């Protein structure tokens, strides 16, 4: 169970960073211009969104039923 939870966190955070980087490039700017705080919170929001889905499909039961 612990391995699944660690895997969920790693996948979610990785997805959040990669997706945010892609979004920033798609809007035609750089992460420095976008801002480190905005980049961090955008990546965190996307990671949490994916983490909710992964929690259900991996069965880690981090979130209550």
mmCIF file as Biopython writes it, N, C-alpha, C and O atoms, coordinates in Angstrom:
data_model
#
loop_
_atom_site.group_PDB
_atom_site.id
_atom_site.type_symbol
_atom_site.label_atom_id
_atom_site.label_alt_id
_atom_site.label_comp_id
_atom_site.label_asym_id
_atom_site.label_entity_id
_atom_site.label_seq_id
_atom_site.pdbx_PDB_ins_code
_atom_site.Cartn_x
_atom_site.Cartn_y
_atom_site.Cartn_z
_atom_site.occupancy
_atom_site.B_iso_or_equiv
_atom_site.auth_seq_id
_atom_site.auth_asym_id
_atom_site.pdbx_PDB_model_num
ATOM 1   N N  . UNK A ? 1  ? 0.831   -1.193 0.000   1.0 0.0 1  A 1 
ATOM 2   C CA . UNK A ? 1  ? 0.000   0.000  0.000   1.0 0.0 1  A 1 
ATOM 3   C C  . UNK A ? 1  ? 0.874   1.255  0.000   1.0 0.0 1  A 1 
ATOM 4   O O  . UNK A ? 1  ? 0.585   2.219  -0.709  1.0 0.0 1  A 1 
ATOM 5   N N  . UNK A ? 2  ? 1.939   1.237  0.795   1.0 0.0 2  A 1 
ATOM 6   C CA . UNK A ? 2  ? 2.825   2.397  0.860   1.0 0.0 2  A 1 
ATOM 7   C C  . UNK A ? 2  ? 3.501   2.640  -0.483  1.0 0.0 2  A 1 
ATOM 8   O O  . UNK A ? 2  ? 3.682   3.787  -0.891  1.0 0.0 2  A 1 
ATOM 9   N N  . UNK A ? 3  ? 3.869   1.577  -1.163  1.0 0.0 3  A 1 
ATOM 10  C CA . UNK A ? 3  ? 4.514   1.708  -2.472  1.0 0.0 3  A 1 
ATOM 11  C C  . UNK A ? 3  ? 3.548   2.339  -3.470  1.0 0.0 3  A 1 
ATOM 12  O O  . UNK A ? 3  ? 3.952   3.183  -4.270  1.0 0.0 3  A 1 
ATOM 13  N N  . UNK A ? 4  ? 2.283   1.942  -3.432  1.0 0.0 4  A 1 
ATOM 14  C CA . UNK A ? 4  ? 1.276   2.528  -4.330  1.0 0.0 4  A 1 
ATOM 15  C C  . UNK A ? 4  ? 1.107   4.018  -4.045  1.0 0.0 4  A 1 
ATOM 16  O O  . UNK A ? 4  ? 0.975   4.816  -4.973  1.0 0.0 4  A 1 
ATOM 17  N N  . UNK A ? 5  ? 1.111   4.392  -2.781  1.0 0.0 5  A 1 
ATOM 18  C CA . UNK A ? 5  ? 0.938   5.798  -2.424  1.0 0.0 5  A 1 
ATOM 19  C C  . UNK A ? 5  ? 2.131   6.639  -2.867  1.0 0.0 5  A 1 
ATOM 20  O O  . UNK A ? 5  ? 1.962   7.751  -3.366  1.0 0.0 5  A 1 
ATOM 21  N N  . UNK A ? 6  ? 3.321   6.110  -2.685  1.0 0.0 6  A 1 
ATOM 22  C CA . UNK A ? 6  ? 4.514   6.828  -3.128  1.0 0.0 6  A 1 
ATOM 23  C C  . UNK A ? 6  ? 4.509   6.960  -4.642  1.0 0.0 6  A 1 
ATOM 24  O O  . UNK A ? 6  ? 4.849   8.013  -5.181  1.0 0.0 6  A 1 
ATOM 25  N N  . UNK A ? 7  ? 4.125   5.895  -5.323  1.0 0.0 7  A 1 
ATOM 26  C CA . UNK A ? 7  ? 4.019   5.925  -6.780  1.0 0.0 7  A 1 
ATOM 27  C C  . UNK A ? 7  ? 2.994   6.958  -7.236  1.0 0.0 7  A 1 
ATOM 28  O O  . UNK A ? 7  ? 3.229   7.673  -8.211  1.0 0.0 7  A 1 
ATOM 29  N N  . UNK A ? 8  ? 1.875   7.044  -6.551  1.0 0.0 8  A 1 
ATOM 30  C CA . UNK A ? 8  ? 0.843   8.025  -6.867  1.0 0.0 8  A 1 
ATOM 31  C C  . UNK A ? 8  ? 1.386   9.443  -6.750  1.0 0.0 8  A 1 
ATOM 32  O O  . UNK A ? 8  ? 1.134   10.276 -7.620  1.0 0.0 8  A 1 
ATOM 33  N N  . UNK A ? 9  ? 2.119   9.720  -5.698  1.0 0.0 9  A 1 
ATOM 34  C CA . UNK A ? 9  ? 2.674   11.056 -5.493  1.0 0.0 9  A 1 
ATOM 35  C C  . UNK A ? 9  ? 3.693   11.398 -6.579  1.0 0.0 9  A 1 
ATOM 36  O O  . UNK A ? 9  ? 3.684   12.503 -7.123  1.0 0.0 9  A 1 
ATOM 37  N N  . UNK A ? 10 ? 4.571   10.443 -6.888  1.0 0.0 10 A 1 
ATOM 38  C CA . UNK A ? 10 ? 5.602   10.688 -7.897  1.0 0.0 10 A 1 
ATOM 39  C C  . UNK A ? 10 ? 4.978   10.930 -9.273  1.0 0.0 10 A 1 
ATOM 40  O O  . UNK A ? 10 ? 5.359   11.868 -9.973  1.0 0.0 10 A 1 
ATOM 41  N N  . UNK A ? 11 ? 4.026   10.090 -9.655  1.0 0.0 11 A 1 
ATOM 42  C CA . UNK A ? 11 ? 3.367   10.252 -10.954 1.0 0.0 11 A 1 
ATOM 43  C C  . UNK A ? 11 ? 2.600   11.575 -11.010 1.0 0.0 11 A 1 
ATOM 44  O O  . UNK A ? 11 ? 2.672   12.291 -12.009 1.0 0.0 11 A 1 
ATOM 45  N N  . UNK A ? 12 ? 1.877   11.896 -9.956  1.0 0.0 12 A 1 
ATOM 46  C CA . UNK A ? 12 ? 1.076   13.122 -9.939  1.0 0.0 12 A 1 
ATOM 47  C C  . UNK A ? 12 ? 1.948   14.367 -10.030 1.0 0.0 12 A 1 
ATOM 48  O O  . UNK A ? 12 ? 1.670   15.264 -10.826 1.0 0.0 12 A 1 
ATOM 49  N N  . UNK A ? 13 ? 2.993   14.429 -9.227  1.0 0.0 13 A 1 
ATOM 50  C CA . UNK A ? 13 ? 3.857   15.606 -9.255  1.0 0.0 13 A 1 
ATOM 51  C C  . UNK A ? 13 ? 4.593   15.720 -10.586 1.0 0.0 13 A 1 
ATOM 52  O O  . UNK A ? 13 ? 4.744   16.816 -11.127 1.0 0.0 13 A 1 
ATOM 53  N N  . UNK A ? 14 ? 5.045   14.599 -11.102 1.0 0.0 14 A 1 
ATOM 54  C CA . UNK A ? 14 ? 5.710   14.617 -12.407 1.0 0.0 14 A 1 
ATOM 55  C C  . UNK A ? 14 ? 4.788   15.116 -13.496 1.0 0.0 14 A 1 
ATOM 56  O O  . UNK A ? 14 ? 5.176   15.940 -14.325 1.0 0.0 14 A 1 
ATOM 57  N N  . UNK A ? 15 ? 3.558   14.612 -13.493 1.0 0.0 15 A 1 
ATOM 58  C CA . UNK A ? 15 ? 2.567   15.070 -14.471 1.0 0.0 15 A 1 
ATOM 59  C C  . UNK A ? 15 ? 2.300   16.561 -14.311 1.0 0.0 15 A 1 
ATOM 60  O O  . UNK A ? 15 ? 2.224   17.289 -15.301 1.0 0.0 15 A 1 
ATOM 61  N N  . UNK A ? 16 ? 2.158   17.016 -13.075 1.0 0.0 16 A 1 
ATOM 62  C CA . UNK A ? 16 ? 1.877   18.430 -12.836 1.0 0.0 16 A 1 
ATOM 63  C C  . UNK A ? 16 ? 2.961   19.337 -13.374 1.0 0.0 16 A 1 
ATOM 64  O O  . UNK A ? 16 ? 2.663   20.361 -13.990 1.0 0.0 16 A 1 
ATOM 65  N N  . UNK A ? 17 ? 4.210   18.980 -13.152 1.0 0.0 17 A 1 
ATOM 66  C CA . UNK A ? 17 ? 5.322   19.802 -13.628 1.0 0.0 17 A 1 
ATOM 67  C C  . UNK A ? 17 ? 5.402   19.779 -15.154 1.0 0.0 17 A 1 
ATOM 68  O O  . UNK A ? 17 ? 5.553   20.826 -15.784 1.0 0.0 17 A 1 
ATOM 69  N N  . UNK A ? 18 ? 5.302   18.595 -15.746 1.0 0.0 18 A 1 
ATOM 70  C CA . UNK A ? 18 ? 5.392   18.482 -17.211 1.0 0.0 18 A 1 
ATOM 71  C C  . UNK A ? 18 ? 4.219   19.194 -17.883 1.0 0.0 18 A 1 
ATOM 72  O O  . UNK A ? 18 ? 4.409   19.903 -18.871 1.0 0.0 18 A 1 
ATOM 73  N N  . UNK A ? 19 ? 3.014   19.010 -17.357 1.0 0.0 19 A 1 
ATOM 74  C CA . UNK A ? 19 ? 1.839   19.655 -17.944 1.0 0.0 19 A 1 
ATOM 75  C C  . UNK A ? 19 ? 1.922   21.171 -17.807 1.0 0.0 19 A 1 
ATOM 76  O O  . UNK A ? 19 ? 1.565   21.892 -18.738 1.0 0.0 19 A 1 
ATOM 77  N N  . UNK A ? 20 ? 2.383   21.659 -16.673 1.0 0.0 20 A 1 
ATOM 78  C CA . UNK A ? 20 ? 2.513   23.103 -16.488 1.0 0.0 20 A 1 
ATOM 79  C C  . UNK A ? 20 ? 3.556   23.678 -17.432 1.0 0.0 20 A 1 
ATOM 80  O O  . UNK A ? 20 ? 3.361   24.745 -18.013 1.0 0.0 20 A 1 
ATOM 81  N N  . UNK A ? 21 ? 4.660   22.966 -17.580 1.0 0.0 21 A 1 
ATOM 82  C CA . UNK A ? 21 ? 5.689   23.421 -18.521 1.0 0.0 21 A 1 
ATOM 83  C C  . UNK A ? 21 ? 5.125   23.479 -19.940 1.0 0.0 21 A 1 
ATOM 84  O O  . UNK A ? 21 ? 5.402   24.420 -20.684 1.0 0.0 21 A 1 
ATOM 85  N N  . UNK A ? 22 ? 4.338   22.475 -20.309 1.0 0.0 22 A 1 
ATOM 86  C CA . UNK A ? 22 ? 3.707   22.469 -21.624 1.0 0.0 22 A 1 
ATOM 87  C C  . UNK A ? 22 ? 2.725   23.607 -21.792 1.0 0.0 22 A 1 
ATOM 88  O O  . UNK A ? 22 ? 2.674   24.224 -22.856 1.0 0.0 22 A 1 
ATOM 89  N N  . UNK A ? 23 ? 1.951   23.896 -20.776 1.0 0.0 23 A 1 
ATOM 90  C CA . UNK A ? 23 ? 0.985   24.995 -20.833 1.0 0.0 23 A 1 
ATOM 91  C C  . UNK A ? 23 ? 1.705   26.331 -20.977 1.0 0.0 23 A 1 
ATOM 92  O O  . UNK A ? 23 ? 1.308   27.181 -21.773 1.0 0.0 23 A 1 
ATOM 93  N N  . UNK A ? 24 ? 2.761   26.501 -20.199 1.0 0.0 24 A 1 
ATOM 94  C CA . UNK A ? 24 ? 3.516   27.759 -20.252 1.0 0.0 24 A 1 
ATOM 95  C C  . UNK A ? 24 ? 4.108   27.961 -21.643 1.0 0.0 24 A 1 
ATOM 96  O O  . UNK A ? 24 ? 4.066   29.068 -22.181 1.0 0.0 24 A 1 
ATOM 97  N N  . UNK A ? 25 ? 4.654   26.911 -22.222 1.0 0.0 25 A 1 
ATOM 98  C CA . UNK A ? 25 ? 5.203   27.030 -23.570 1.0 0.0 25 A 1 
ATOM 99  C C  . UNK A ? 25 ? 4.106   27.245 -24.609 1.0 0.0 25 A 1 
ATOM 100 O O  . UNK A ? 25 ? 4.313   27.958 -25.591 1.0 0.0 25 A 1 
ATOM 101 N N  . UNK A ? 26 ? 2.941   26.631 -24.398 1.0 0.0 26 A 1 
ATOM 102 C CA . UNK A ? 26 ? 1.835   26.772 -25.346 1.0 0.0 26 A 1 
ATOM 103 C C  . UNK A ? 26 ? 1.287   28.201 -25.395 1.0 0.0 26 A 1 
ATOM 104 O O  . UNK A ? 26 ? 0.813   28.653 -26.437 1.0 0.0 26 A 1 
ATOM 105 N N  . UNK A ? 27 ? 1.355   28.901 -24.272 1.0 0.0 27 A 1 
ATOM 106 C CA . UNK A ? 27 ? 0.861   30.286 -24.274 1.0 0.0 27 A 1 
ATOM 107 C C  . UNK A ? 27 ? 1.934   31.267 -24.705 1.0 0.0 27 A 1 
ATOM 108 O O  . UNK A ? 27 ? 1.701   32.476 -24.738 1.0 0.0 27 A 1 
ATOM 109 N N  . UNK A ? 28 ? 3.124   30.744 -25.040 1.0 0.0 28 A 1 
ATOM 110 C CA . UNK A ? 28 ? 4.165   31.577 -25.628 1.0 0.0 28 A 1 
ATOM 111 C C  . UNK A ? 28 ? 5.003   32.363 -24.644 1.0 0.0 28 A 1 
ATOM 112 O O  . UNK A ? 28 ? 5.408   33.487 -24.941 1.0 0.0 28 A 1 
ATOM 113 N N  . UNK A ? 29 ? 5.267   31.805 -23.496 1.0 0.0 29 A 1 
ATOM 114 C CA . UNK A ? 29 ? 6.091   32.496 -22.511 1.0 0.0 29 A 1 
ATOM 115 C C  . UNK A ? 29 ? 7.099   31.508 -21.924 1.0 0.0 29 A 1 
ATOM 116 O O  . UNK A ? 29 ? 7.188   30.367 -22.378 1.0 0.0 29 A 1 
ATOM 117 N N  . UNK A ? 30 ? 7.838   31.933 -20.943 1.0 0.0 30 A 1 
ATOM 118 C CA . UNK A ? 30 ? 8.803   31.060 -20.279 1.0 0.0 30 A 1 
ATOM 119 C C  . UNK A ? 30 ? 8.406   30.899 -18.813 1.0 0.0 30 A 1 
ATOM 120 O O  . UNK A ? 30 ? 7.656   31.719 -18.284 1.0 0.0 30 A 1 
ATOM 121 N N  . UNK A ? 31 ? 8.900   29.858 -18.156 1.0 0.0 31 A 1 
ATOM 122 C CA . UNK A ? 31 ? 8.589   29.710 -16.731 1.0 0.0 31 A 1 
ATOM 123 C C  . UNK A ? 31 ? 9.069   30.892 -15.887 1.0 0.0 31 A 1 
ATOM 124 O O  . UNK A ? 31 ? 8.443   31.215 -14.877 1.0 0.0 31 A 1 
ATOM 125 N N  . UNK A ? 32 ? 10.160  31.539 -16.278 1.0 0.0 32 A 1 
ATOM 126 C CA . UNK A ? 32 ? 10.652  32.690 -15.523 1.0 0.0 32 A 1 
ATOM 127 C C  . UNK A ? 32 ? 9.700   33.877 -15.624 1.0 0.0 32 A 1 
ATOM 128 O O  . UNK A ? 32 ? 9.460   34.582 -14.644 1.0 0.0 32 A 1 
ATOM 129 N N  . UNK A ? 33 ? 9.159   34.088 -16.833 1.0 0.0 33 A 1 
ATOM 130 C CA . UNK A ? 33 ? 8.207   35.189 -17.023 1.0 0.0 33 A 1 
ATOM 131 C C  . UNK A ? 33 ? 6.868   34.845 -16.370 1.0 0.0 33 A 1 
ATOM 132 O O  . UNK A ? 33 ? 6.221   35.710 -15.779 1.0 0.0 33 A 1 
ATOM 133 N N  . UNK A ? 34 ? 6.457   33.587 -16.477 1.0 0.0 34 A 1 
ATOM 134 C CA . UNK A ? 34 ? 5.191   33.136 -15.869 1.0 0.0 34 A 1 
ATOM 135 C C  . UNK A ? 34 ? 5.241   33.304 -14.360 1.0 0.0 34 A 1 
ATOM 136 O O  . UNK A ? 34 ? 4.232   33.628 -13.734 1.0 0.0 34 A 1 
ATOM 137 N N  . UNK A ? 35 ? 6.399   33.088 -13.782 1.0 0.0 35 A 1 
ATOM 138 C CA . UNK A ? 35 ? 6.580   33.287 -12.350 1.0 0.0 35 A 1 
ATOM 139 C C  . UNK A ? 35 ? 6.681   31.976 -11.606 1.0 0.0 35 A 1 
ATOM 140 O O  . UNK A ? 35 ? 5.893   31.060 -11.841 1.0 0.0 35 A 1 
ATOM 141 N N  . UNK A ? 36 ? 7.647   31.881 -10.708 1.0 0.0 36 A 1 
ATOM 142 C CA . UNK A ? 36 ? 7.851   30.626 -9.982  1.0 0.0 36 A 1 
ATOM 143 C C  . UNK A ? 36 ? 6.685   30.259 -9.056  1.0 0.0 36 A 1 
ATOM 144 O O  . UNK A ? 36 ? 6.373   29.081 -8.886  1.0 0.0 36 A 1 
ATOM 145 N N  . UNK A ? 37 ? 6.058   31.248 -8.473  1.0 0.0 37 A 1 
ATOM 146 C CA . UNK A ? 37 ? 4.930   30.967 -7.582  1.0 0.0 37 A 1 
ATOM 147 C C  . UNK A ? 37 ? 3.743   30.450 -8.383  1.0 0.0 37 A 1 
ATOM 148 O O  . UNK A ? 37 ? 3.114   29.465 -7.995  1.0 0.0 37 A 1 
ATOM 149 N N  . UNK A ? 38 ? 3.433   31.109 -9.499  1.0 0.0 38 A 1 
ATOM 150 C CA . UNK A ? 38 ? 2.335   30.665 -10.352 1.0 0.0 38 A 1 
ATOM 151 C C  . UNK A ? 38 ? 2.617   29.281 -10.933 1.0 0.0 38 A 1 
ATOM 152 O O  . UNK A ? 38 ? 1.726   28.435 -11.010 1.0 0.0 38 A 1 
ATOM 153 N N  . UNK A ? 39 ? 3.869   29.062 -11.342 1.0 0.0 39 A 1 
ATOM 154 C CA . UNK A ? 39 ? 4.258   27.763 -11.889 1.0 0.0 39 A 1 
ATOM 155 C C  . UNK A ? 39 ? 4.061   26.672 -10.848 1.0 0.0 39 A 1 
ATOM 156 O O  . UNK A ? 39 ? 3.514   25.611 -11.149 1.0 0.0 39 A 1 
ATOM 157 N N  . UNK A ? 40 ? 4.510   26.933 -9.620  1.0 0.0 40 A 1 
ATOM 158 C CA . UNK A ? 40 ? 4.397   25.949 -8.546  1.0 0.0 40 A 1 
ATOM 159 C C  . UNK A ? 40 ? 2.942   25.622 -8.235  1.0 0.0 40 A 1 
ATOM 160 O O  . UNK A ? 40 ? 2.578   24.452 -8.118  1.0 0.0 40 A 1 
ATOM 161 N N  . UNK A ? 41 ? 2.112   26.649 -8.101  1.0 0.0 41 A 1 
ATOM 162 C CA . UNK A ? 41 ? 0.717   26.399 -7.752  1.0 0.0 41 A 1 
ATOM 163 C C  . UNK A ? 41 ? -0.083  25.788 -8.903  1.0 0.0 41 A 1 
ATOM 164 O O  . UNK A ? 41 ? -1.013  25.018 -8.666  1.0 0.0 41 A 1 
ATOM 165 N N  . UNK A ? 42 ? 0.267   26.121 -10.134 1.0 0.0 42 A 1 
ATOM 166 C CA . UNK A ? 42 ? -0.388  25.483 -11.272 1.0 0.0 42 A 1 
ATOM 167 C C  . UNK A ? 42 ? -0.030  24.007 -11.325 1.0 0.0 42 A 1 
ATOM 168 O O  . UNK A ? 42 ? -0.900  23.161 -11.532 1.0 0.0 42 A 1 
ATOM 169 N N  . UNK A ? 43 ? 1.255   23.693 -11.136 1.0 0.0 43 A 1 
ATOM 170 C CA . UNK A ? 43 ? 1.702   22.302 -11.131 1.0 0.0 43 A 1 
ATOM 171 C C  . UNK A ? 43 ? 1.054   21.536 -9.982  1.0 0.0 43 A 1 
ATOM 172 O O  . UNK A ? 43 ? 0.656   20.384 -10.152 1.0 0.0 43 A 1 
ATOM 173 N N  . UNK A ? 44 ? 0.947   22.161 -8.829  1.0 0.0 44 A 1 
ATOM 174 C CA . UNK A ? 44 ? 0.323   21.504 -7.669  1.0 0.0 44 A 1 
ATOM 175 C C  . UNK A ? 44 ? -1.156  21.229 -7.919  1.0 0.0 44 A 1 
ATOM 176 O O  . UNK A ? 44 ? -1.653  20.158 -7.574  1.0 0.0 44 A 1 
ATOM 177 N N  . UNK A ? 45 ? -1.860  22.186 -8.515  1.0 0.0 45 A 1 
ATOM 178 C CA . UNK A ? 45 ? -3.286  21.993 -8.804  1.0 0.0 45 A 1 
ATOM 179 C C  . UNK A ? 45 ? -3.498  20.846 -9.790  1.0 0.0 45 A 1 
ATOM 180 O O  . UNK A ? 45 ? -4.396  20.024 -9.606  1.0 0.0 45 A 1 
ATOM 181 N N  . UNK A ? 46 ? -2.682  20.791 -10.823 1.0 0.0 46 A 1 
ATOM 182 C CA . UNK A ? 46 ? -2.807  19.702 -11.802 1.0 0.0 46 A 1 
ATOM 183 C C  . UNK A ? 46 ? -2.429  18.356 -11.174 1.0 0.0 46 A 1 
ATOM 184 O O  . UNK A ? 46 ? -3.036  17.330 -11.480 1.0 0.0 46 A 1 
ATOM 185 N N  . UNK A ? 47 ? -1.433  18.369 -10.303 1.0 0.0 47 A 1 
ATOM 186 C CA . UNK A ? 47 ? -1.025  17.139 -9.624  1.0 0.0 47 A 1 
ATOM 187 C C  . UNK A ? 47 ? -2.129  16.619 -8.712  1.0 0.0 47 A 1 
ATOM 188 O O  . UNK A ? 47 ? -2.373  15.414 -8.656  1.0 0.0 47 A 1 
ATOM 189 N N  . UNK A ? 48 ? -2.784  17.505 -8.011  1.0 0.0 48 A 1 
ATOM 190 C CA . UNK A ? 48 ? -3.881  17.087 -7.127  1.0 0.0 48 A 1 
ATOM 191 C C  . UNK A ? 48 ? -5.048  16.537 -7.942  1.0 0.0 48 A 1 
ATOM 192 O O  . UNK A ? 48 ? -5.665  15.541 -7.565  1.0 0.0 48 A 1 
ATOM 193 N N  . UNK A ? 49 ? -5.344  17.194 -9.063  1.0 0.0 49 A 1 
ATOM 194 C CA . UNK A ? 49 ? -6.438  16.711 -9.913  1.0 0.0 49 A 1 
ATOM 195 C C  . UNK A ? 49 ? -6.158  15.300 -10.417 1.0 0.0 49 A 1 
ATOM 196 O O  . UNK A ? 49 ? -7.044  14.446 -10.393 1.0 0.0 49 A 1 
ATOM 197 N N  . UNK A ? 50 ? -4.942  15.052 -10.869 1.0 0.0 50 A 1 
ATOM 198 C CA . UNK A ? 50 ? -4.596  13.701 -11.321 1.0 0.0 50 A 1 
ATOM 199 C C  . UNK A ? 50 ? -4.528  12.739 -10.144 1.0 0.0 50 A 1 
ATOM 200 O O  . UNK A ? 50 ? -4.910  11.575 -10.272 1.0 0.0 50 A 1 
ATOM 201 N N  . UNK A ? 51 ? -4.048  13.212 -9.004  1.0 0.0 51 A 1 
ATOM 202 C CA . UNK A ? 51 ? -3.939  12.359 -7.822  1.0 0.0 51 A 1 
ATOM 203 C C  . UNK A ? 51 ? -5.277  11.818 -7.349  1.0 0.0 51 A 1 
ATOM 204 O O  . UNK A ? 51 ? -5.356  10.693 -6.854  1.0 0.0 51 A 1 
ATOM 205 N N  . UNK A ? 52 ? -6.318  12.605 -7.498  1.0 0.0 52 A 1 
ATOM 206 C CA . UNK A ? 52 ? -7.656  12.141 -7.116  1.0 0.0 52 A 1 
ATOM 207 C C  . UNK A ? 52 ? -8.066  10.960 -7.983  1.0 0.0 52 A 1 
ATOM 208 O O  . UNK A ? 52 ? -8.586  9.964  -7.480  1.0 0.0 52 A 1 
ATOM 209 N N  . UNK A ? 53 ? -7.832  11.072 -9.284  1.0 0.0 53 A 1 
ATOM 210 C CA . UNK A ? 53 ? -8.180  9.974  -10.188 1.0 0.0 53 A 1 
ATOM 211 C C  . UNK A ? 53 ? -7.308  8.747  -9.940  1.0 0.0 53 A 1 
ATOM 212 O O  . UNK A ? 53 ? -7.800  7.618  -9.928  1.0 0.0 53 A 1 
ATOM 213 N N  . UNK A ? 54 ? -6.017  8.974  -9.742  1.0 0.0 54 A 1 
ATOM 214 C CA . UNK A ? 54 ? -5.129  7.837  -9.495  1.0 0.0 54 A 1 
ATOM 215 C C  . UNK A ? 54 ? -5.461  7.138  -8.182  1.0 0.0 54 A 1 
ATOM 216 O O  . UNK A ? 54 ? -5.315  5.921  -8.068  1.0 0.0 54 A 1 
ATOM 217 N N  . UNK A ? 55 ? -5.908  7.906  -7.191  1.0 0.0 55 A 1 
ATOM 218 C CA . UNK A ? 55 ? -6.303  7.302  -5.920  1.0 0.0 55 A 1 
ATOM 219 C C  . UNK A ? 55 ? -7.427  6.301  -6.137  1.0 0.0 55 A 1 
ATOM 220 O O  . UNK A ? 55 ? -7.426  5.218  -5.552  1.0 0.0 55 A 1 
ATOM 221 N N  . UNK A ? 56 ? -8.372  6.662  -6.969  1.0 0.0 56 A 1 
ATOM 222 C CA . UNK A ? 56 ? -9.496  5.758  -7.241  1.0 0.0 56 A 1 
ATOM 223 C C  . UNK A ? 56 ? -9.037  4.521  -8.002  1.0 0.0 56 A 1 
ATOM 224 O O  . UNK A ? 56 ? -9.383  3.398  -7.633  1.0 0.0 56 A 1 
ATOM 225 N N  . UNK A ? 57 ? -8.260  4.722  -9.060  1.0 0.0 57 A 1 
ATOM 226 C CA . UNK A ? 57 ? -7.892  3.607  -9.919  1.0 0.0 57 A 1 
ATOM 227 C C  . UNK A ? 57 ? -6.793  2.716  -9.345  1.0 0.0 57 A 1 
ATOM 228 O O  . UNK A ? 57 ? -6.747  1.521  -9.639  1.0 0.0 57 A 1 
ATOM 229 N N  . UNK A ? 58 ? -5.904  3.292  -8.525  1.0 0.0 58 A 1 
ATOM 230 C CA . UNK A ? 58 ? -4.870  2.477  -7.894  1.0 0.0 58 A 1 
ATOM 231 C C  . UNK A ? 58 ? -5.339  1.849  -6.586  1.0 0.0 58 A 1 
ATOM 232 O O  . UNK A ? 58 ? -4.714  0.923  -6.069  1.0 0.0 58 A 1 
ATOM 233 N N  . UNK A ? 59 ? -6.443  2.362  -6.063  1.0 0.0 59 A 1 
ATOM 234 C CA . UNK A ? 59 ? -6.998  1.815  -4.830  1.0 0.0 59 A 1 
ATOM 235 C C  . UNK A ? 59 ? -6.152  2.104  -3.596  1.0 0.0 59 A 1 
ATOM 236 O O  . UNK A ? 59 ? -6.069  1.270  -2.695  1.0 0.0 59 A 1 
ATOM 237 N N  . UNK A ? 60 ? -5.522  3.279  -3.545  1.0 0.0 60 A 1 
ATOM 238 C CA . UNK A ? 60 ? -4.652  3.599  -2.411  1.0 0.0 60 A 1 
ATOM 239 C C  . UNK A ? 60 ? -5.450  4.043  -1.185  1.0 0.0 60 A 1 
ATOM 240 O O  . UNK A ? 60 ? -4.931  4.015  -0.069  1.0 0.0 60 A 1 
ATOM 241 N N  . UNK A ? 61 ? -6.679  4.444  -1.375  1.0 0.0 61 A 1 
ATOM 242 C CA . UNK A ? 61 ? -7.584  4.849  -0.296  1.0 0.0 61 A 1 
ATOM 243 C C  . UNK A ? 61 ? -7.023  5.997  0.551   1.0 0.0 61 A 1 
ATOM 244 O O  . UNK A ? 61 ? -7.173  6.012  1.772   1.0 0.0 61 A 1 
ATOM 245 N N  . UNK A ? 62 ? -6.373  6.963  -0.122  1.0 0.0 62 A 1 
ATOM 246 C CA . UNK A ? 62 ? -5.917  8.158  0.575   1.0 0.0 62 A 1 
ATOM 247 C C  . UNK A ? 62 ? -7.116  9.037  0.915   1.0 0.0 62 A 1 
ATOM 248 O O  . UNK A ? 62 ? -7.210  9.586  2.013   1.0 0.0 62 A 1 
ATOM 249 N N  . UNK A ? 63 ? -8.031  9.161  -0.048  1.0 0.0 63 A 1 
ATOM 250 C CA . UNK A ? 63 ? -9.247  9.929  0.168   1.0 0.0 63 A 1 
ATOM 251 C C  . UNK A ? 63 ? -10.331 9.048  0.777   1.0 0.0 63 A 1 
ATOM 252 O O  . UNK A ? 63 ? -10.432 7.868  0.441   1.0 0.0 63 A 1 
ATOM 253 N N  . UNK A ? 64 ? -11.140 9.609  1.669   1.0 0.0 64 A 1 
ATOM 254 C CA . UNK A ? 64 ? -12.229 8.804  2.240   1.0 0.0 64 A 1 
ATOM 255 C C  . UNK A ? 64 ? -13.298 8.482  1.191   1.0 0.0 64 A 1 
ATOM 256 O O  . UNK A ? 64 ? -13.419 9.175  0.181   1.0 0.0 64 A 1 
ATOM 257 N N  . UNK A ? 65 ? -14.048 7.454  1.439   1.0 0.0 65 A 1 
ATOM 258 C CA . UNK A ? 65 ? -15.098 7.030  0.502   1.0 0.0 65 A 1 
ATOM 259 C C  . UNK A ? 65 ? -16.203 8.027  0.417   1.0 0.0 65 A 1 
ATOM 260 O O  . UNK A ? 65 ? -17.163 7.822  -0.325  1.0 0.0 65 A 1 
#
